[in-house]
């Protein structure tokens, strides 16, 4: 006898109809992505997935200084972008003065109690000049757990002549804030008055490598954490330059760490050439001092001009 077919429904109309489980609402998902990430949301999600794939597979590069360009571009700078664009509403001028290729040294004033001006400058250079800015940071940064490792991955290196010359010599764009802790830790009453620019080490590094120096003036950072006092005894105990007292910290606790939404202006001045100096000029302390003073005075005068142009601290 021929075997009867198994599982054949004789009457299709009488067969029970089973509804398919509800699937994903792709139109709704796309709408959510656009609302969260904007019109280019799909592209950004795709970039994030590609980033995660690279991290999991180890398919990314870290240079000899510890700089992780992939992590910086995909994570660190995007975190800063809303702060710069929405909170500080940074207005940028003179981007055309940043060389499009080759080494150059960007020298800026330092202020604000916390070094947010350095991070924002790094973002602005990446977004407007489309080049990574390698920053020179103090020893304390690299001695701080987690912060030091993150700083290196974000492009920072030790503020030494050796590291500066190596970066500049290979054609990198380098940023330095010569006032150091004297700049960010000065009282609010001394805002926009530049502190001493050290011994001019940054100038000698630029001279030895023959790269231009680009003065950068930042207005707005002074007001984010107005420094009105310093707990010096505690600072000495902890081995840090200062423990700040602001109108809101430590009075409001962690809420006092939220920066005030001041209006920022950042201007990049005309480059100062160093390639026309004679050989050995970097070893002439008087010449190095004169160029250092020229850079400092350029930034100071630009700060005064920008302050005159700013309508309000917050608008």
ABEGO torsion letter per residue (X at the ends): XBBBBBGBBABAAABBBBBBBBBBBAAAAAAAAAAAAEAAAAAAAAAAAAAAAAAAAGBBBBBAAGBBAAAAAAAAAAAAAAAAAAAAGBBBBGAAABBABEBBBBBBBBBGGBAAAAAAAAAAAAAAAGBBBBBBBBAAAAABBGAAAAAAAAGBBBBBAAAAAAAAAAGBBBBBBAAEAAAAABBAAABGBBBBAEAGAAAAAAAAAGBBBBBBBBBGAAAABBBABBBAAAAAAAGBABBBBBAAOAAAEAAAABBBBBBBBBBBBBBBBAAABBBGAAABAAAAAAAAAAAAAAAAAAAAAAAAABABAAX
